[in-house]
Amino acid sequence: MYLEFRHMRSIKAIHDAGGLARAADVLNITQSALSHQIKGLEDQVGLDLFVRRTKPLKLSPAGMKLLKLAERILPEVATLEEEFRAVHDGKSGRLHIAIECHACFDWLFPVLELFRRTWPDIDVDIRPGLAFDALPALQREEVDVVISSDPEDIKDVEFTALFDYEPVFIAASGHPLAQKPFIEAEDFRDETLISYPVDKTRLDVFTELLTPAKVEPKAIRQVELTAVIMLLVASNRGVSVLPDWVVRDSRYNHDYVTKPLTATGITRRLYAATRVEDTNLPYMSHLIRLGRSEPLKLQRKR
């Protein structure tokens, strides 16, 4: 038997309407076309699907079996069609994010909180385990966005600028370096540097200052949480370098101070890397707009 969705819709429409004429109106087809369709289906089944000459028109036992099938399947089909329409219209989809910048969690969570209010049907997830394989994962479609400060020339991948930030030096207010107007690479030689547990190539203080100057700190202490880094610095257990949005409240805290790196300061830029085909999706464009505006609010609090 060759059964189509239109057959199930017709069976249900006739049952609900109680007759061919009203069902044909519901289905937006002629009564003749509907009658021909049902006759063809009955020929396939080899059984009558309706008890003729009854008002309203009633289903036969065979017709009732098809009705039960239609009532089970048609709602699932309707749900799937709606999901497909939502994806096509950019209202639904997946947004899995990989972050090469460990400190980005501090501004990304507020961005995602705003994002979910507008796009509740988007499946949002953060994939921290892919931080060191983020861009290849983007190409493999394992993630959909990569937050990175190191744009590369990769086929079918687009880097969209989000915002500029300044890596700043942090020390306890009583630390000797707290009196300097700015901090240079040599100042780190006798210091314990408190950093996130990532490779040096992912830390601005190394890529932008220490490695070019061939300077190594006396020791490196790796800490997972930003709040713990700030606590250790305030307790004079070491110094750190963090993005300016992380230390936005430092001007109101008397336990530690912030200083620029070098006399002119250092500026870095964050990007959202996406597959070219996804960049202009409505929800992706909205995420990028939020990623440009919300972190700047944190910086202006300084």
C-alpha positions as CSV (number, residue, x, y, z in Angstrom):
1,M,0.0,0.0,0.0
2,Y,1.3,3.4,-1.0
3,L,0.2,5.8,1.7
4,E,0.9,9.6,1.5
5,F,0.5,12.3,4.1
6,R,-2.3,13.8,2.0
7,H,-4.2,10.5,2.4
8,M,-4.0,10.8,6.2
9,R,-5.0,14.5,6.1
10,S,-8.0,13.6,3.9
11,I,-9.2,10.8,6.2
12,K,-8.9,13.0,9.3
13,A,-10.6,16.0,7.5
14,I,-13.6,13.8,6.4
15,H,-13.9,12.4,9.9
16,D,-13.8,15.8,11.6
17,A,-16.1,17.5,9.0
18,G,-18.6,14.6,8.7
19,G,-18.8,14.8,4.9
20,L,-16.9,15.2,1.7
21,A,-18.1,18.7,0.8
22,R,-17.0,20.3,4.1
23,A,-13.8,18.3,4.2
24,A,-12.9,19.4,0.6
25,D,-13.4,23.1,1.7
26,V,-11.0,22.5,4.7
27,L,-8.4,20.9,2.4
28,N,-8.9,23.5,-0.2
29,I,-9.6,21.0,-3.0
30,T,-12.7,20.1,-5.0
31,Q,-15.1,17.5,-3.7
32,S,-14.6,15.6,-6.9
33,A,-10.8,15.5,-6.4
34,L,-11.2,14.4,-2.8
35,S,-13.7,11.6,-3.8
36,H,-11.3,10.4,-6.4
37,Q,-8.4,10.4,-3.9
38,I,-10.4,8.3,-1.4
39,K,-11.6,5.9,-4.1
40,G,-7.9,5.4,-5.2
41,L,-6.9,4.7,-1.6
42,E,-9.7,2.2,-1.1
43,D,-8.6,0.4,-4.3
44,Q,-5.1,0.1,-2.8
45,V,-6.4,-1.1,0.6
46,G,-9.0,-3.4,-0.9
47,L,-11.5,-2.3,1.7
48,D,-14.1,0.4,2.2
49,L,-12.8,3.2,4.4
50,F,-16.3,4.8,5.0
51,V,-19.8,3.5,5.7
52,R,-21.7,5.1,2.8
53,R,-25.1,6.6,3.0
54,T,-24.7,7.7,6.6
55,K,-24.9,11.3,7.8
56,P,-22.6,12.3,9.1
57,L,-20.2,10.2,7.0
58,K,-18.6,7.5,9.3
59,L,-15.4,5.7,9.0
60,S,-15.4,1.9,8.6
61,P,-13.2,-0.3,10.9
62,A,-10.4,0.0,8.2
63,G,-10.9,3.8,8.1
64,M,-10.6,4.0,11.9
65,K,-7.2,2.3,11.8
66,L,-6.0,4.9,9.3
67,L,-7.5,7.7,11.4
68,K,-5.5,6.5,14.5
69,L,-2.4,6.4,12.4
70,A,-3.1,9.9,11.1
71,E,-3.7,11.3,14.6
72,R,-0.4,9.9,15.7
73,I,1.7,10.9,12.7
74,L,0.3,14.2,11.5
75,P,1.1,16.1,14.7
76,E,4.7,14.9,14.5
77,V,4.9,16.0,10.9
78,A,3.4,19.4,11.8
79,T,6.0,19.8,14.5
80,L,8.8,18.9,12.2
81,E,7.6,21.3,9.5
82,E,7.4,24.1,12.1
83,E,11.0,23.3,13.2
84,F,12.2,23.4,9.6
85,R,10.4,26.8,9.0
86,A,12.1,28.2,12.1
87,V,15.5,27.1,10.9
88,H,14.8,28.5,7.5
89,D,13.7,31.8,9.0
90,G,16.6,31.9,11.4
91,K,14.5,31.5,14.5
92,S,15.9,28.1,15.5
93,G,19.3,26.5,15.3
94,R,22.4,25.6,17.2
95,L,25.0,27.9,18.7
96,H,27.9,26.0,20.2
97,I,30.8,28.2,21.2
98,A,34.5,27.5,21.8
99,I,36.6,30.1,23.6
100,E,40.3,30.5,23.1
101,C,40.3,33.4,25.6
102,H,40.0,32.0,29.1
103,A,38.9,35.3,30.6
104,C,36.1,35.8,28.1
105,F,33.7,33.9,30.3
106,D,33.5,37.1,32.4
107,W,31.7,39.0,29.6
108,L,30.3,36.1,27.5
109,F,27.8,34.9,30.1
110,P,26.0,38.3,30.4
111,V,25.9,38.3,26.6
112,L,24.4,34.9,26.4
113,E,21.8,35.8,29.1
114,L,20.6,38.6,26.9
115,F,20.8,36.4,23.8
116,R,18.6,33.7,25.2
117,R,15.8,36.1,25.9
118,T,15.5,36.9,22.2
119,W,16.3,33.5,20.8
120,P,14.8,30.9,23.3
121,D,14.7,28.2,20.6
122,I,18.5,28.3,19.8
123,D,20.5,25.5,21.4
124,V,23.3,27.3,23.2
125,D,26.3,25.5,24.6
126,I,29.9,26.3,25.5
127,R,32.5,23.7,24.6
128,P,35.5,24.5,26.9
129,G,37.2,21.2,26.0
130,L,37.9,22.5,22.5
131,A,39.8,25.6,23.4
132,F,43.0,24.3,21.9
133,D,41.4,22.8,18.8
134,A,38.7,25.5,18.3
135,L,39.2,26.6,14.7
136,P,39.6,23.0,13.3
137,A,36.4,22.2,15.3
138,L,34.7,25.1,13.7
139,Q,35.6,23.7,10.2
140,R,34.4,20.3,11.3
141,E,31.1,21.9,12.3
142,E,31.5,20.7,15.9
143,V,31.1,24.3,17.1
144,D,29.5,27.3,15.4
145,V,31.5,30.2,16.9
146,V,35.0,30.6,18.2
147,I,36.0,33.6,20.3
148,S,39.6,34.4,19.5
149,S,42.2,37.2,19.6
150,D,44.3,35.6,16.8
151,P,42.6,35.8,13.4
152,E,43.8,33.5,10.7
153,D,43.3,33.2,6.9
154,I,41.2,30.0,6.8
155,K,39.0,29.0,3.9
156,D,35.3,29.4,4.5
157,V,35.9,31.0,7.9
158,E,35.1,34.6,8.7
159,F,36.6,36.6,11.6
160,T,34.3,39.5,12.7
161,A,35.9,42.1,15.0
162,L,34.1,42.4,18.4
163,F,36.0,45.0,20.5
164,D,39.4,46.1,21.6
165,Y,40.7,45.7,25.1
166,E,43.8,46.5,27.2
167,P,45.7,43.8,29.1
168,V,46.6,45.5,32.4
169,F,49.0,44.7,35.2
170,I,47.5,44.0,38.7
171,A,49.4,44.1,42.0
172,A,48.6,44.5,45.6
173,S,48.4,48.2,46.6
174,G,51.4,47.7,48.9
175,H,53.5,46.0,46.2
176,P,56.7,47.9,45.2
177,L,55.6,47.9,41.5
178,A,52.3,49.6,42.5
179,Q,54.2,52.9,42.6
180,K,55.4,52.7,39.0
181,P,53.4,54.6,36.3
182,F,53.6,51.7,33.9
183,I,55.1,48.1,33.9
184,E,57.8,46.8,31.6
185,A,58.9,43.2,30.8
186,E,62.0,43.4,33.1
187,D,59.6,44.1,36.1
188,F,58.4,40.5,35.9
189,R,61.8,38.8,36.4
190,D,61.5,38.6,40.2
191,E,57.8,38.1,40.4
192,T,55.4,35.2,40.7
193,L,52.9,35.6,37.8
194,I,49.4,34.3,38.6
195,S,47.7,33.3,35.4
196,Y,44.9,31.1,34.0
197,P,45.9,27.4,33.4
198,V,46.5,27.8,29.7
199,D,49.6,27.6,27.4
200,K,51.8,30.7,27.3
201,T,50.9,31.2,23.7
202,R,47.3,32.0,24.9
203,L,48.3,34.7,27.4
204,D,48.7,38.3,26.3
205,V,51.4,39.0,28.8
206,F,53.7,36.5,27.1
207,T,52.7,37.0,23.5
208,E,52.7,40.8,23.6
209,L,55.4,41.5,26.2
210,L,57.5,38.8,27.9
211,T,58.3,36.5,25.0
212,P,59.5,39.2,22.6
213,A,61.7,40.6,25.4
214,K,62.9,37.1,26.3
215,V,61.9,37.5,29.9
216,E,60.6,34.8,32.2
217,P,58.9,35.4,35.6
218,K,60.5,33.9,38.7
219,A,57.5,31.6,39.0
220,I,54.1,31.0,37.4
221,R,51.1,30.0,39.5
222,Q,48.1,28.8,37.5
223,V,44.6,29.4,38.8
224,E,41.3,28.5,37.2
225,L,39.0,31.2,38.5
226,T,39.3,35.0,38.0
227,A,38.0,35.7,41.5
228,V,40.7,33.6,43.0
229,I,43.4,35.3,41.0
230,M,42.2,38.7,42.3
231,L,42.1,37.3,45.8
232,L,45.7,36.1,45.6
233,V,46.9,39.3,44.1
234,A,45.2,41.4,46.8
235,S,46.9,39.1,49.3
236,N,50.3,39.9,47.7
237,R,50.9,36.3,46.7
238,G,51.9,37.4,43.2
239,V,51.0,39.7,40.3
240,S,48.8,39.2,37.3
241,V,47.9,40.5,33.9
242,L,44.2,40.5,33.0
243,P,41.9,42.1,30.4
244,D,40.6,45.5,31.5
245,W,37.0,44.2,31.5
246,V,37.9,41.7,34.3
247,V,39.3,44.4,36.6
248,R,36.5,47.0,35.9
249,D,35.9,47.6,39.6
250,S,39.6,48.0,40.6
251,R,39.3,51.7,40.9
252,Y,37.0,51.2,43.9
253,N,39.1,48.5,45.5
254,H,42.0,49.7,47.8
255,D,43.6,46.2,48.1
256,Y,45.1,46.3,44.6
257,V,46.0,48.6,41.7
258,T,46.2,48.3,38.0
259,K,48.9,49.7,35.7
260,P,49.3,49.8,31.9
261,L,51.9,47.5,30.2
262,T,54.6,49.7,28.7
263,A,54.4,53.5,28.5
264,T,51.9,53.5,25.7
265,G,49.8,50.5,26.9
266,I,48.9,47.4,24.8
267,T,45.8,47.0,22.8
268,R,44.3,43.7,21.7
269,R,41.2,42.8,19.7
270,L,38.8,40.0,20.1
271,Y,37.0,38.3,17.1
272,A,34.1,36.0,16.6
273,A,35.1,33.3,14.0
274,T,32.2,31.7,12.2
275,R,31.7,29.7,9.0
276,V,31.0,32.1,6.2
277,E,27.6,30.5,5.4
278,D,26.5,31.1,9.0
279,T,27.7,34.7,9.6
280,N,24.6,36.4,8.4
281,L,22.0,34.1,10.1
282,P,19.7,36.4,12.1
283,Y,20.6,34.9,15.5
284,M,24.3,34.9,14.7
285,S,24.2,38.5,13.7
286,H,22.5,39.3,16.9
287,L,25.0,37.5,19.0
288,I,27.8,39.4,17.3
289,R,26.1,42.7,17.9
290,L,25.7,41.8,21.6
291,G,29.4,40.7,21.7
292,R,30.4,44.1,20.4
293,S,28.3,46.2,22.8
294,E,27.9,44.5,26.1
295,P,31.7,44.1,27.0
296,L,32.2,47.8,26.3
297,K,29.7,48.5,29.1
298,L,32.0,46.6,31.5
299,Q,35.0,48.6,30.3
300,R,33.2,51.9,30.8
301,K,32.6,51.0,34.5
302,R,36.3,51.3,35.2
